């Protein structure tokens, strides 16, 4: 009778730690490059939870929209209230079209009415995340200043 045997591979801890360290450094450098690009391009990033109807903004978004920074998530109604009154209805309809069409990306330009009364054009792009039933669950995107003279819309199925 022979006892069953198990093959065990022993990897030196230093090699495991080195691999984890290299991955950490690569991730940190990637994040640093992203932060630098976002800052240079005056781009704000956001995450919109469609189920909870809340949105998270980075600090650049608050600057673009002329708002005081809030901590945590904002009700989406607070963000949409900052849209220019003449754009609110069509922006809402357009977002509904993106979400119900099966699209995976959004891209549009519209006006904001800043608290100081100034009108600001912005360009918004983002990715639509969908669940296993293709229902939209979350949008992750970016907003930048735009020099648009008119409205534009691009639907990407």
C-alpha positions in Angstrom: 0.0 0.0 0.0 1.4 3.3 -1.1 0.1 6.5 0.5 -1.3 9.1 -2.0 1.1 11.8 -2.8 0.7 15.5 -3.5 3.0 17.6 -5.6 3.7 20.9 -4.0 5.5 23.8 -5.7 7.3 26.1 -3.4 7.9 29.6 -4.8 10.3 31.9 -2.9 8.5 34.6 -1.1 10.8 37.3 -2.5 9.7 36.3 -6.1 6.0 36.5 -5.1 6.5 39.9 -3.4 8.5 41.2 -6.4 5.6 40.4 -8.7 3.0 42.0 -6.5 5.3 45.1 -6.1 5.7 45.4 -9.9 1.9 45.2 -10.4 1.4 47.8 -7.7 3.9 50.2 -9.3 2.4 49.8 -12.7 -1.1 50.5 -11.3 0.2 53.6 -9.4 1.9 54.9 -12.6 -1.2 54.3 -14.6 -3.3 56.2 -12.1 -0.8 59.1 -12.0 -0.9 59.4 -15.8 -4.7 59.4 -15.8 -4.8 62.1 -13.1 -2.3 64.2 -15.0 -4.3 63.9 -18.3 -7.6 64.7 -16.5 -6.1 67.8 -14.9 -4.4 69.0 -18.1 -7.6 68.5 -20.1 -9.9 70.1 -17.5 -11.9 66.9 -17.5 -14.3 65.9 -14.7 -15.1 62.2 -14.1 -18.3 60.7 -12.7 -20.1 57.5 -11.9 -23.9 57.4 -12.2 -25.7 54.5 -10.3 -28.9 54.1 -12.3 -30.6 51.9 -9.8 -30.0 54.2 -6.8 -30.4 57.4 -9.0 -27.2 58.9 -7.5 -24.1 60.2 -9.1 -20.5 60.5 -7.8 -18.3 63.4 -9.1 -14.6 64.0 -8.7 -13.5 67.5 -7.6 -13.0 68.6 -11.3 -16.7 68.1 -11.9 -17.7 70.5 -9.1 -15.4 73.1 -10.6 -16.8 72.6 -14.2 -20.4 72.8 -12.9 -19.6 75.8 -10.6 -20.9 73.9 -7.5 -19.6 73.5 -3.9 -18.1 70.1 -3.3 -20.4 67.6 -1.6 -19.2 64.5 0.1 -20.5 61.2 -1.1 -23.1 60.7 -3.8 -25.5 63.3 -5.1 -29.1 62.6 -6.0 -29.2 62.7 -9.9 -32.0 65.4 -9.6 -29.4 67.7 -8.1 -27.1 67.3 -11.1 -29.9 67.6 -13.7 -31.2 70.8 -12.1 -27.9 72.4 -13.3 -28.7 71.8 -17.0 -29.7 74.8 -19.0 -33.5 75.0 -18.8 -33.8 74.9 -22.6 -31.7 71.7 -22.7 -33.2 69.7 -19.8 -36.0 68.1 -21.7 -34.0 66.9 -24.7 -31.1 65.8 -22.6 -33.5 63.7 -20.5 -35.1 62.2 -23.7 -31.7 61.5 -25.2 -30.4 59.7 -22.1 -33.6 57.6 -22.0 -32.9 56.7 -25.7 -29.3 55.7 -24.9 -30.4 53.5 -22.0 -33.3 51.8 -23.7 -31.6 51.3 -27.1 -29.0 48.8 -26.0 -26.2 51.4 -26.6 -23.0 50.9 -24.7 -21.7 54.4 -25.1 -23.0 57.9 -24.7 -21.8 61.1 -26.3 -23.5 64.5 -26.3 -22.9 68.2 -25.8 -25.2 70.6 -23.9 -25.3 73.7 -21.8 -25.1 74.1 -18.1 -26.5 77.1 -16.2 -23.9 77.7 -13.5 -24.9 79.1 -10.1 -23.2 82.4 -11.1 -25.6 82.7 -14.0 -23.0 81.9 -16.7 -23.9 79.4 -19.5 -21.2 76.8 -20.1 -21.1 74.2 -22.9 -19.9 70.8 -21.9 -19.1 67.6 -23.8 -20.1 64.3 -22.1 -18.9 60.9 -23.0 -19.3 57.6 -21.1 -19.8 53.9 -21.0 -23.0 52.2 -20.1 -22.7 49.1 -18.0 -25.4 46.5 -18.3 -26.4 43.5 -16.3 -26.9 39.9 -17.7 -30.4 40.9 -18.9 -28.9 43.9 -20.8 -30.5 46.3 -18.4 -28.4 49.5 -17.8 -27.0 49.6 -14.3 -24.3 52.3 -14.3 -22.7 55.0 -16.4 -19.1 55.8 -16.0 -17.9 58.9 -17.9 -16.2 62.2 -18.3 -17.2 65.8 -18.8 -15.1 68.5 -20.4 -15.5 72.1 -21.5 -16.8 72.4 -25.0 -16.6 75.2 -27.6 -19.8 74.0 -29.2 -22.0 76.5 -31.0 -24.9 74.1 -31.3 -26.2 70.8 -30.0 -24.8 67.5 -31.2 -25.7 64.0 -30.4 -24.1 60.6 -31.4 -25.7 57.3 -30.5 -23.3 54.3 -30.4 -25.2 51.0 -30.3 
